[in-house]
Amino acid sequence: MIDLSVLDLVPIREGSNVSEAIAEAGQLAQAAEAAGYKRFWVAEHHASEGIAGGPAAVIISHIGHVTSTIRIGSGGIMLPNHNPFVIAEQFGALDALFPGRVDLGLGRAPGSAPIIAQALRKDLQRAAEYFPQDVVELRALLTGDVDLPITATPGLGANVEMWMLGSSLFGAQLAAKLGLPYAFASHFAPMHLDEALRIYRQDFRPSAALEKPHVMAAMSVMCAETDEEAKTLASSQEQAFVRLRSGDPGKLPPPIPNYRDTLPPQARAMMESLDVAKAVGSPATVREAIGRFVDRTKADEIIVSGATHDPAARRESLKLVAEAVAG
């Protein structure tokens, strides 16, 4: 059975608020832990009315306190938004709180509008150019493998598992060069999936952290008792994605039956392009779709994304997916 993990943006539902979103993220993590998922990752996004996961380290700490065994971490921290020293301190503290459970997934895309760069007092384009050096510095702050003039406390000696994230070939190349495990964001950017995994595996250099390539691929997943019910639940996330790409993001909306039938051709084609990394349907349908995706990617792990307006339905989806894959 392939390992399953969860990626959560901590969505804020229409009619809800930040406090409820964070509480629901904790409940979702508890459901994932009970169902046997390996990791629960939070993604950093900023200034979005419908996403509460921006302060990722704070949310991860909350998740750690309401769970006990599942690995917790970032999917990911957008390093150009930060400096390596502060991230080393944050994740060193997380490791001290939750020993042996913390993952640090790193991404290069700032994931922010230009006004966010102003708010962060950062030149994000220039910061992205320094991303490889910053990753090396961050690893050194945690491991001590390079002599630095400053020590991160907490940070140095922390047992944090570092990951490289990506949706293009750049991340694959850097993960291979540094000998890091690699997670590909195929749930929203599947175009370069196959080539990125080929490059990563072909060019991988063993490191102190990892002897051989290790791939996690992301899928949009929603499961219910019937295909029709699952498709309706998944329409919450689909609406949010279409709104985001249309420049009109907002809170997570309630589901709409047959939502795709209401879309104009361009938007429908955009959604259909993502179906290669999607598993939506009954347990049997989801099991088959995940199986095909694993056969294609030869992934070592699958991380599932996807939200719906009803938190209980989302928790039930995680349970059904785990049972379907295990079965």
N, C-alpha and C positions, 0 to 999 in steps of 0.2 A: 504494500500500500504506500502511495506517495504521501509525503508530509504535506499538510495543509496549514496555511497561516492566514491572517486577516489583516487587511489594510483599511484603516478608518480615517475619514476626514473630519470626524466629529460634526456631522451635519446638524444644522439648526432647522427644524421643521417649521413650516407655516403654522402660525398659532402657538409657537413655542418660543423659548429664549435660550440664552447661553447656559444658564445654570442647569436647565433640563437637558440640554445637549450633552454637557459633560457628564451628568449623572447617567444618561443613557449609554454613553461610551463605556462607562464602568460596568454597566449591566451587560453590555454586549461582550466585553472582555471576559466577564465571568461565564457567560454562555459558551464562549469559544474555549475557555479552559475546561469546562465540564465536558465539552464534546470532543476534546482531545487535540485541538489545534496546537501547533508548535509555537507560533509567535503571534503577537498582536502589535502592529505597527501603526503609528500616527504620522500623518503627512502634514508638513508645514505649508500653510497658505495664509496670506495676509489680506486684510481689508475687504473681506468678502462677507456680505450680510448673512450668507447661509452656511458659513464654515467657522467652527470655533477652535480648530486645531492649530492656530498660528503659533502660540507659545508651546511648542511641541514638548519641550522638556518638562514643563509644568503638568501638561496632560499625562505624559508618561508616568510621572510620579504618582498621580492619582490612580492610574491604571495599576501600578505596582502595589499600591496600598489595598486595593480591593480584590487582588488575585494573589496566588501563592506559588504557582509552579510555571505558568506559561511565560515564555520569553517575551520581553517588552522592549519597544524601541521605536526608532524613527524610520519612516519610509517616504520621505527622508527629511533630514536637516539640509536646507539649501545653503551650503557653506558660503557662497558669495555674499549672503546677507549678514554674515557674522565674521568674527575672527577666531582662529583656531584655539587660542588660549581660553577664551570664554567657553567654547564648546567642550574643551577638555575638562574644565572645572565642572560644568553642568553634568556631563556624563560620568565623570569620576564620582560625583556626589550620588548620582543614580545607582552606580555600581555599589557604593557603600551602603545605600539603603536596601538594595535588592541584589545581593551578591550572586554573580554567575548567571544572571537573567537578562542582561542588558545588551541590546544591539544598537549600533550606530550606523544607520544607512545614510549615505551622503550623496547629494545631488548637486549638479553644476548650475542648472537653470535657476535664476533667482525667483521665478514664480510670482513676480510682482509687477504691478503697473509702474510706470515711471514716477508717479507721485510717491510711491512707496520708497523708491530709492532716495528721494528727498527726505522723507520722514526718517529713514534709517541713517541718513548722512553718509550714504555710500555711492560710489561710482560703480554700479553693478556690472557694467560691461567690462571695465578694467579689472574688477574683482574676479569675474569669471575667467579672465585670462590667466590669473594667478592660481586658479583652482588646483592644478596638480601639485604645485609647491605647497599650498595650504593643506592638502590632504597628507602629504609627507610630514609636514610640521606637526599636524594634529596627531598623527600616529606616533611620532617621536615623543610628544608630550605625554602620551599614555603609556608607551612602552619603554622609553629611554633608549631606543636603539640608535639615536643620533644625539650627540652631546650638544645640548642647548644651554644658553646662558641664563635660563629661567626655569623654574620647576612649578608645575601646576599641582596645587594641593587644595582640594582633592583633584585627582587626575592621574598622576604618575603611578604606575603599577596597577591601575584598574583593569579588571578582567572584562573588558568591553569588546564585543565582537564587531569589527568594522566591516561594512559592506559598501560596495560601489553601486549606485543606482544609475539608470540611463534609459533613454528612449531613442538614442542614436548610436552611431559607431564610436563616438568619442569615449563614452563611458566604458564600452567594451574593451577598447584599447588600453585605457588607463587601468582598469581592473586587472587585465591580463599582465600588464607590466609590473604592477605592485603586488600581484599574488593575492588578490582579495576575492571573496565571493561576490557574485554579480547578480543583481536583480533588474529585470527588464520590464519597463512599464507598457507592456503589450495591451493592457486593458484600454488605454486611450491613444496609443501610438504604435500600432502593430507593423507599420510599413517596413521598418528595418530589422524586425525581430530575427529572422533567419540568418541574415548576414552578420548581425551583431553577435549572435551566439557562436557562429562559425569562427569569427575573428577571435573572440574571447578564448574559446577552447584551443584554437590553433596556436595562439601566441602566448598562452599562459605560462608564467614563470613561477615555480613554487616559492613560497615564502615561509617565514617562521610561523605564520598564522594558518597557512593552507598548503597542503601538499599537491592537490590536484584541483582542476576547475570545479566550481560548484555554482549551479544556476538555479535561480528562482525566477519564475515567469508569472506575471499578473494576469488575472482574468476577471471580467465582470460576471458575477454569479448571483442568481436569485432562484430559489427553489421553493416550491409549494406542492400541494397534493396533486395538482393538475397543471398541464402546460399553460392553459389559459389563465389560471389564477396567477401563476408565476410571471407571465408576460405583463399582466396588469400591474402587479407589484413593482416590476422593474421599470415601469413607465415613470415613476417618480424620478429615478436617476436619469432616465433618458430626457425628460423635460428639463432637468437641471443642466444637463450637458448641452442641449440645444440652446438654452437661454445663455449659457456661458459663452458659447461660440458665436452667438448673435450679439454679444455685447450687452446683454441685459440679465446679469446674474441676480439671484435672489435666494430666498429660503427654499428648502426642499418642499415641493408641492405634493398634494395628494395624488394618488394614481388616477389615470384616465384609461378606461378600457379601449382597446384598439387604437392606442395613441398614435402609432406610426402611420395609420391610415389618414390621420388628420394633417400630416406634415406635407409641405411642398416638396417637389422632387429632389431639390438640392439637399435639403435637410435629411430627407429619407435616405438618400445615397450616402451621406456622411455617417449616419447611424449604421447602415448596412456594412460600411467599410470596417467597422469595429467588431463585427460578428465573428471574425476568425478567432477572437480571444474572448468569447462569451459563452456562458452556459446558463440558459434560462429555461426552466421547465420543471416537470415532475422529477422525482428522484432518478427514475430510469433515464430520462432525457439528459439530466445533468451529468449522471455518471458516464454516459456515452460521449458527451461533448468534452468533458474533462479528459477522458481516455484518449480521444482523438488528438487533443491538444498536447498531451504528454507524449504520445507517439511521435508527433511532429517535432516537438522541441527537445525531447529527451531531457526535460527539466528534472532537477533533483527535488525541487519543491514547487508548489503552486501557492500563490498568495491571492486570496479572493477579495475583490472590492465590490461595492454595490450597496446602495441604500434604498430604503423605501420609507414612506411617511409613517407607517405604523412600526414602532420599535419592537413590539412583540413579534410581528411577522418577520422582521429581520433576524431576530434571535432564533426563531423557529427555522428559518432558512438555513442558518449555519448548522443547526442540529441535523436537518435533513441531508444537507450536503455531506457532512462527515459520515453519516450512516450509509449514504449511497456509495461513497468512495470506498469505505471499509467493506461494504458488502460485495 
